[in-house]
Amino acid sequence: MKLDTTPSGFALSISGRQILAHSAAAPCFFVGQGNDSIEMHRGRFAIEGRLAERCPLAHAKIDGDTIMLSAAKGQPPRLAVTLEGKALELRSLDSSVNRFWLRVMADRDEHVWGGGEQFSYFDLRGRRFPLWSSEPGVGRDKTTEITFKADAAGQAGGDYYHTNYPQPTYISSARYALHVETSAYSVLDFREGEFHEIEVWSVPESIELFAAPSFVALVETLSARFGRQPPLPEWIYNGAIIGLKDGANSFARLATMRAAGVKVSGLWCEDWVGIRPTAFGARLFWDWKANETRYPGLRQRIAELNDQGIRFLGYVNPYLCNDGVLFEEAENAGYFVKDASGQTALIDFGEFHCGTVDFTNPDAAAWFSEEIIGKRMLDYGLSGWMADFGEYLPVDVRLASGIDARLAHNLWPTLWAEVNAKAVASRGRTGEAVFFMRSGFTGVQKWCPWLWAGDQSVDFSRHDGLVTVICAALSSGLLGNAYHHSDIGGYTSLFGNLRTPELMMRWSEMAAFTPVMRSHEGNRPRDNLQLDGDPAVLEHFARMTAIYVHLSPYLRTLSLEAARRGLPIQRPLFLHHEDDRRTYGIQDCYLYGRDLLVAPVWQAAQDQRSLYLPSGTDWIHVWTGKSFAGGQEISVAAPLGRPPAFYRADSEFEALFAGLRQV
Amino acid sequence: MKLDTTPSGFALSISGRQILAHSAAAPCFFVGQGNDSIEMHRGRFAIEGRLAERCPLAHAKIDGDTIMLSAAKGQPPRLAVTLEGKALELRSLDSSVNRFWLRVMADRDEHVWGGGEQFSYFDLRGRRFPLWSSEPGVGRDKTTEITFKADAAGQAGGDYYHTNYPQPTYISSARYALHVETSAYSVLDFREGEFHEIEVWSVPESIELFAAPSFVALVETLSARFGRQPPLPEWIYNGAIIGLKDGANSFARLATMRAAGVKVSGLWCEDWVGIRPTAFGARLFWDWKANETRYPGLRQRIAELNDQGIRFLGYVNPYLCNDGVLFEEAENAGYFVKDASGQTALIDFGEFHCGTVDFTNPDAAAWFSEEIIGKRMLDYGLSGWMADFGEYLPVDVRLASGIDARLAHNLWPTLWAEVNAKAVASRGRTGEAVFFMRSGFTGVQKWCPWLWAGDQSVDFSRHDGLVTVICAALSSGLLGNAYHHSDIGGYTSLFGNLRTPELMMRWSEMAAFTPVMRSHEGNRPRDNLQLDGDPAVLEHFARMTAIYVHLSPYLRTLSLEAARRGLPIQRPLFLHHEDDRRTYGIQDCYLYGRDLLVAPVWQAAQDQRSLYLPSGTDWIHVWTGKSFAGGQEISVAAPLGRPPAFYRADSEFEALFAGLRQV
């Protein structure tokens, strides 16, 4: 990083790329004051900012590695910026300041990616969006009927930028990355031609900069910064994790599926804790212990499954329902987040209310890790679980550590991941027992072994369907989350939106080329098609699990590479083709490792799929063996069962890939 | 107005009411810089502001009647504020400034009204909304199916604050009014408890303040400021203006309606210029001359109507279609608004394109007045017309006067009104020939004799139906627009939304108690019920015209009062009951003059209506003669044909009102 003084200011560059250019006429730092209204209803936040001041810090005084910034010469400095290694440490010198803006130099043809897990747009240029963990919305597109109905039913429709996992970090096509170290509400604005603007509702601790000669090296660097996940457990290579929530009947259904040829690595019963019927569908009973009524003799059942090479997985989240037994224990110990009056803050989850265990209280976090996850889950025999939610912390609560809930809100997913990871580590099972999360924030990479893409609608829609999972994998993958997967068939069935056999099959086809194949019955299992509800769907799924297992030697190599270098399993095409700018905007295809290119069919009623093959190599079509030169747009037949996939002609796994034709 | 210095600033009050309180810690003036993107599509504007600076002007230096404001002591002044009579004249001292904010002191229980013609909310406290003339939207409520469909079909749904006629003027329950003299995009923010905030995308010319001991006196003062309209023409008291656009057949249909007992003052044929079929419905041919094919022998027909005491009215707007003959004449004379390349700027009106006559060019304005309105309309025999549109000036055009189109946009409705008014005056027919407009802005009061409420949907919806017309009449009326009326039955029929007999009847009932009864066939006449399409509807309408005529002595008195004092015909309840705060939020009832209280039934399937009767008098129910004490909520029977209406027990028109029972 290099700081140069200029006639009326300074310039900052990293590895030859100019990042900041400050002059009195065009300052790059701004501070100010504002207030806000942030209201939460069922994980959706109505956020409104009211700005009182935005002051360009026009005057810079440079003293060694520190820049003192003020509104004008002779005015008191309001912000100190100190170069510390590859970061700009920021210090507010004015206690009234609670708003911060930074303008970063941009090129007109620059692309930017990242922002956490983004579902709608991979290349974020041209957009301005907030970073605030929340429900992602149902429909997420104001032009669709489902979004309209979800909005009308309770402002639940969402928009393109809503995500369970935001992160104020981006990668630029100019081969640098920028991370804002803050948990405050922030906004990335990539709409302007000449600059990007970062807005933070607080003075951030620092701005970190990363540069590298290649995208691969840049991603490795970010992964080292944010933390790496352990390799996949060996048992996953046995096949898919089958999600059933049918009580004891789940075991019989699993047996039927296996008899139909489905290769299985795990049985995931989120209803292991019992259920609660609601208008949204059957919900779970949030009191985190095995429900012996719904699953009689479960420990014995788990042991029998294990003997067959199949693990049992469950479900947990950071809330405790106030009609469960754990609620009283936690409340007596003072472990819950409090409201303004000092009472346990109850959160409405839709027909039931919960306390939030206060993870800023080390005793409460340790209690959750040990008493719930350790004893009731791991010791009980679980090898994994969905660690759900994490997005619902309101801003009007009081926390044990004294941190402002506005700053704690985005931290919650990472704290929640840590609670889970420490429980797994306490039993020495890191890398062998797993959990998967939808929420996230900066640092979740270090604790959470797998992301899952949250709750898609059970359809092919552009902003809430199958295709959004690819964007989510690519954006989060660039920021150091190597493992991503999704609910096969999607989750949310509302307003008459129902799964079709075609959707189930297309989703299975994609999932076979992701690190984890996992099915889900969805929010309304009885109304919706299940994998075992249609022989053709089941047969197709069985073959996809065989494909997944066939590819396991390759996947194992990718997993070891991820642990060593931090490269995600699913990668944007540009990661290995950075000189081919035509790849920069692609978000409906991905590389599965370096050597496989996967182009899922993500629209209904398609028997062909068009895609662009990156230049620099020839590509072999998996199902025909036909070779295509890179650097061209092609169209291939894509009937059900033949998801468009290609391997590099020079791959060392060529024989394995060629073998797919026989699976 | 009184300016006091305080330890670190100043305080400004008017008639004892403190309006501004400035200190270094809490300044009330702010300036800054920003840019914007304002894109127009068919009268709907996508407006996006991007703020670079908002500087509190913390330091005030007072020199006689001038306040010099700067960011801090020792910094150069950026704004000069000079007290001139009842205004604060503003002068920017910094050419980079293009944003302005003012904080006005507020009381927590204060109510505010005005903002031009507002359709959804009369009391604007708690809201923040822009002032920019535009299409008001179809549905105007994101929770309704129609709004969703209009948005999906082209972002045409709108929101509560969209209006053809904005005006940066408000009246406070603290008995003062504030007007911002600017035509720039501005925002009124009434959300805060302690202050109101005014935002302007320019430094306004001045802030005008008005105070009075009573609301009546305040409204009189505003009317004197903005201009008054002539009294209603005598011919209007003959009955309703019947809107038909059925070519020559219109005359036969009028005869049928008259035979059914309908009292008629005018026949309004907007299709007098010929029609153009489009997907929206039959549109008119925008080339402003009588169409002899559609209306053979029209001059003769008009003369015959006049002999029967019936006037003929037409239609005009400020655009000329590029497939008409006037277009070439105007283009050759250089009368059109130009695009960036200096060519005639063509505006898309949906399947056809038009030039906009440049009213900042005095020759073009005079040409439109004389050649089109004077010769082709007034001299032809028209006694009135709808002077439609005025909201469509884009901001990327060049104007003859050199004014920035961003500043001209909101001025356009007033310029358009002036063109019409001058044409009427040129023939000595002011107050006898009339026109009615939906668009408006500051100063339209001086030129436009009647407002009409624009294009409601043909339904009872909360934000786009019958009830919105009341809010529009009350808000615009307070700002000096004495005459307001609406399309009986509404206008916009889209997405299967069709007029019902009940809607037609409820709308007729309300219109009988407004200064002008005028029907409209709507945008899709053939799909929708017309007044003469159902004998029950026609009979009901005939009776309502008789009620209107019966009330004409009272209406004439109100009209003379309006000319003399500026009081609107339709008034909020609080205007004559200012000590009864329960009236301050009422927007679904109105006073018709001082003596009648009208509570239209504005929802479907109602046979009762609840309302609040203001205190201070007894109220006599028009249809039963029953007396009710003021100061209470009551419910009365409201079957079709008996719109809830009450008169003051002490009215000098008591006999006239009592006579309504026999009509």
Interface residues (C-beta under 8 A of the other chain):
Chain A: F30 G32 R50 L51 A52 E53 R54 C55 P56 A71 A72 G74 Q75 K142 T143 E145 F148 D151 A152 R191 E192
Chain B: F30 G32 R50 L51 A52 E53 R54 C55 P56 A71 A72 G74 Q75 K142 T143 E145 F148 D151 A152 R191 E192
